[in-house]
């Protein structure tokens, strides 16, 4: 009973702040999508990337944004689940809510590299005129951002294919 009471106190205080934090991220990422072409052009010029054009950077940028949006959707869903449905919100997991958008952006980049690099069975060319093929990285990025733990588990399995089982370590420390 006291756990439920404590959860309600924490959620009343922290959940609105987490919600606002996620909405601000959502607004920033949506602005990133709206101004993607302009931002891609700026990055190619600022980065002094020889031969790169905005059309080269545009799909990567959009996949990053969609991955972040997936992370936000996952965080908002978890917030609703733990505040309204389960009523077991715990401030101990605040860092999880804070990093979801950032990790979603990172996973969006990983998804883009895996799909366009031909590492997976699907090979996606961002310049493909077929709209479905062009949009697939964005969809996968949203799903990866939304269900990040699943993607991390799959990446661990993938890395396990390349690393001998006796040499694996956790946390990147040896």
ZADRENTOR-371904 format. One record per residue (C-alpha): y, z, x. Coordinates in nm, 4 decimals, always signed. Layout:
<pts>
+----------+----------+----------+
:        Y :        Z :        X :
+----------+----------+----------+
:        Y :        Z :        X :
...
+----------+----------+----------+
</pts>
This chain:
<pts>
+----------+----------+----------+
:        Y :        Z :        X :
+----------+----------+----------+
:  +0.0000 :  +0.0000 :  +0.0000 :
:  +0.2396 :  +0.0844 :  +0.2827 :
:  +0.1483 :  -0.2458 :  +0.4532 :
:  +0.2568 :  -0.4387 :  +0.1434 :
:  +0.5775 :  -0.2371 :  +0.1200 :
:  +0.6537 :  -0.2987 :  +0.4900 :
:  +0.5804 :  -0.6688 :  +0.4484 :
:  +0.8216 :  -0.6916 :  +0.1564 :
:  +1.0947 :  -0.5162 :  +0.3548 :
:  +1.0445 :  -0.7471 :  +0.6528 :
:  +1.0311 :  -1.0586 :  +0.4397 :
:  +1.3433 :  -0.9631 :  +0.2460 :
:  +1.5320 :  -0.9248 :  +0.5732 :
:  +1.3828 :  -1.1979 :  +0.7946 :
:  +1.2465 :  -1.4700 :  +0.5649 :
:  +1.5902 :  -1.5984 :  +0.4524 :
:  +1.6967 :  -1.6209 :  +0.8184 :
:  +1.3818 :  -1.8100 :  +0.9121 :
:  +1.4379 :  -2.0399 :  +0.6156 :
:  +1.7958 :  -2.1166 :  +0.7247 :
:  +1.6789 :  -2.1714 :  +1.0845 :
:  +1.4190 :  -2.4249 :  +0.9688 :
:  +1.6663 :  -2.6006 :  +0.7378 :
:  +1.9168 :  -2.6347 :  +1.0244 :
:  +1.6428 :  -2.7899 :  +1.2376 :
:  +1.5535 :  -3.0204 :  +0.9494 :
:  +1.9146 :  -3.1338 :  +0.9148 :
:  +1.9388 :  -3.1999 :  +1.2890 :
:  +1.6172 :  -3.3997 :  +1.2967 :
:  +1.7148 :  -3.5990 :  +0.9885 :
:  +2.0460 :  -3.6775 :  +1.1572 :
:  +1.8426 :  -3.7822 :  +1.4597 :
:  +1.6544 :  -4.0264 :  +1.2380 :
:  +1.9682 :  -4.1586 :  +1.0686 :
:  +2.1408 :  -4.2183 :  +1.4003 :
:  +1.8236 :  -4.3125 :  +1.5905 :
:  +1.9365 :  -4.6625 :  +1.6838 :
:  +2.2726 :  -4.5436 :  +1.8147 :
:  +2.1168 :  -4.2532 :  +2.0030 :
:  +1.8492 :  -4.4771 :  +2.1539 :
:  +2.1193 :  -4.7120 :  +2.2794 :
:  +2.3120 :  -4.4211 :  +2.4317 :
:  +1.9988 :  -4.2858 :  +2.6022 :
:  +1.9055 :  -4.6222 :  +2.7510 :
:  +2.2562 :  -4.6635 :  +2.8931 :
:  +2.2921 :  -4.3019 :  +3.0080 :
:  +1.9465 :  -4.2995 :  +3.1610 :
:  +2.0168 :  -4.6245 :  +3.3424 :
:  +1.6754 :  -4.7504 :  +3.2385 :
:  +1.6346 :  -5.0987 :  +3.3798 :
:  +1.5168 :  -5.3497 :  +3.1229 :
:  +1.4888 :  -5.0949 :  +2.8421 :
:  +1.6543 :  -5.1678 :  +2.5140 :
:  +1.7198 :  -4.9573 :  +2.2092 :
:  +1.4204 :  -5.1229 :  +2.0408 :
:  +1.2002 :  -4.9858 :  +2.3222 :
:  +1.3285 :  -4.6298 :  +2.2856 :
:  +1.3676 :  -4.6310 :  +1.9053 :
:  +0.9951 :  -4.5873 :  +1.8113 :
:  +0.9460 :  -4.3068 :  +2.0639 :
:  +1.2571 :  -4.1267 :  +1.9418 :
:  +1.1515 :  -4.1586 :  +1.5777 :
:  +0.8052 :  -4.0259 :  +1.6549 :
:  +0.9629 :  -3.7225 :  +1.8232 :
:  +1.1795 :  -3.6617 :  +1.5166 :
:  +0.8879 :  -3.6987 :  +1.2735 :
:  +0.6756 :  -3.4605 :  +1.4792 :
:  +0.9544 :  -3.2029 :  +1.4580 :
:  +0.9830 :  -3.2550 :  +1.0845 :
:  +0.6089 :  -3.1955 :  +1.0564 :
:  +0.6556 :  -2.8702 :  +1.2491 :
:  +0.9293 :  -2.7648 :  +1.0088 :
:  +0.7168 :  -2.8490 :  +0.7057 :
:  +0.4356 :  -2.6402 :  +0.8552 :
:  +0.6699 :  -2.3486 :  +0.9213 :
:  +0.8202 :  -2.3624 :  +0.5718 :
:  +0.4752 :  -2.3819 :  +0.4169 :
:  +0.3587 :  -2.0818 :  +0.6238 :
:  +0.6758 :  -1.8937 :  +0.5292 :
:  +0.6111 :  -1.9542 :  +0.1608 :
:  +0.2423 :  -1.8643 :  +0.2026 :
:  +0.3065 :  -1.5349 :  +0.3774 :
:  +0.6131 :  -1.4257 :  +0.1784 :
:  +0.5352 :  -1.5387 :  -0.1744 :
:  +0.1642 :  -1.5991 :  -0.2029 :
:  -0.0116 :  -1.3556 :  +0.0318 :
:  +0.2803 :  -1.1134 :  +0.0694 :
:  +0.1694 :  -1.0321 :  +0.4229 :
:  +0.4738 :  -1.1501 :  +0.6199 :
:  +0.4929 :  -0.9828 :  +0.9615 :
:  +0.7859 :  -1.0031 :  +1.2026 :
:  +0.5338 :  -1.0046 :  +1.4867 :
:  +0.4919 :  -1.3777 :  +1.4207 :
:  +0.8629 :  -1.4645 :  +1.4356 :
:  +0.8200 :  -1.6554 :  +1.7617 :
:  +0.5698 :  -1.8825 :  +1.5879 :
:  +0.8317 :  -1.9762 :  +1.3289 :
:  +1.0941 :  -2.0326 :  +1.5978 :
:  +0.8859 :  -2.2674 :  +1.8127 :
:  +0.7288 :  -2.4753 :  +1.5363 :
:  +1.0039 :  -2.7423 :  +1.5295 :
:  +1.0136 :  -2.7645 :  +1.9100 :
:  +0.6374 :  -2.7893 :  +1.9443 :
:  +0.6345 :  -3.0469 :  +1.6649 :
:  +0.8766 :  -3.2617 :  +1.8644 :
:  +0.6545 :  -3.2286 :  +2.1717 :
:  +0.3447 :  -3.3180 :  +1.9715 :
:  +0.5307 :  -3.6173 :  +1.8296 :
:  +0.5797 :  -3.7409 :  +2.1843 :
:  +0.2148 :  -3.6818 :  +2.2687 :
:  +0.1066 :  -3.8689 :  +1.9538 :
:  +0.3279 :  -4.1614 :  +2.0468 :
:  +0.1858 :  -4.1780 :  +2.3976 :
:  -0.1729 :  -4.1518 :  +2.2753 :
:  -0.1342 :  -4.4180 :  +2.0075 :
:  +0.0734 :  -4.6702 :  +2.1992 :
:  -0.1028 :  -4.6119 :  +2.5292 :
:  -0.4305 :  -4.7225 :  +2.3739 :
:  -0.5977 :  -4.3946 :  +2.4615 :
:  -0.7303 :  -4.3613 :  +2.1095 :
:  -0.9343 :  -4.6260 :  +1.9338 :
:  -0.6218 :  -4.7384 :  +1.7508 :
:  -0.3730 :  -4.9342 :  +1.9516 :
:  -0.0291 :  -4.9406 :  +1.7981 :
:  +0.2446 :  -5.1682 :  +1.9173 :
:  +0.5843 :  -5.0345 :  +1.8096 :
:  +0.7175 :  -5.3899 :  +1.7833 :
:  +0.4364 :  -5.4987 :  +1.5467 :
:  +0.5929 :  -5.6632 :  +1.2401 :
:  +0.3256 :  -5.5044 :  +1.0211 :
:  +0.5062 :  -5.2093 :  +0.8612 :
:  +0.1885 :  -5.0048 :  +0.8239 :
:  +0.1120 :  -5.0260 :  +1.1946 :
:  +0.4724 :  -4.9398 :  +1.2831 :
:  +0.4733 :  -4.6351 :  +1.0578 :
:  +0.1338 :  -4.4965 :  +1.1600 :
:  +0.2666 :  -4.3066 :  +1.4653 :
:  +0.5278 :  -4.1406 :  +1.2432 :
:  +0.2659 :  -4.0338 :  +0.9900 :
:  +0.0340 :  -3.9003 :  +1.2609 :
:  +0.3302 :  -3.7189 :  +1.4222 :
:  +0.4165 :  -3.5453 :  +1.0931 :
:  +0.0543 :  -3.4425 :  +1.0457 :
:  +0.0313 :  -3.3222 :  +1.4064 :
:  +0.3499 :  -3.1198 :  +1.3656 :
:  +0.2237 :  -2.9736 :  +1.0396 :
:  -0.1207 :  -2.8733 :  +1.1668 :
:  -0.0419 :  -2.7973 :  +1.5272 :
:  -0.3363 :  -2.5651 :  +1.5916 :
:  -0.5804 :  -2.8406 :  +1.4962 :
:  -0.4133 :  -3.0807 :  +1.7390 :
:  -0.4140 :  -2.8220 :  +2.0179 :
:  -0.7869 :  -2.7692 :  +1.9652 :
:  -0.8470 :  -3.1442 :  +1.9815 :
:  -0.6380 :  -3.1713 :  +2.2981 :
:  -0.8412 :  -2.8893 :  +2.4519 :
:  -1.1596 :  -3.0797 :  +2.3695 :
:  -1.0114 :  -3.3984 :  +2.5168 :
:  -0.9099 :  -3.2189 :  +2.8350 :
:  -1.2596 :  -3.0725 :  +2.8498 :
:  -1.3954 :  -3.4256 :  +2.8864 :
:  -1.2048 :  -3.4626 :  +3.2129 :
:  -1.2335 :  -3.1105 :  +3.3517 :
:  -1.5675 :  -2.9638 :  +3.4590 :
:  -1.6552 :  -2.6754 :  +3.2295 :
:  -1.6611 :  -2.4199 :  +3.5120 :
:  -1.3051 :  -2.5023 :  +3.6255 :
:  -1.1253 :  -2.4662 :  +3.2934 :
:  -0.8730 :  -2.1885 :  +3.2655 :
:  -0.6458 :  -2.0803 :  +2.9861 :
:  -0.2724 :  -2.0616 :  +2.9960 :
:  -0.2357 :  -2.2981 :  +3.2893 :
:  -0.2648 :  -2.0207 :  +3.5462 :
:  -0.5255 :  -2.0453 :  +3.8136 :
+----------+----------+----------+
</pts>
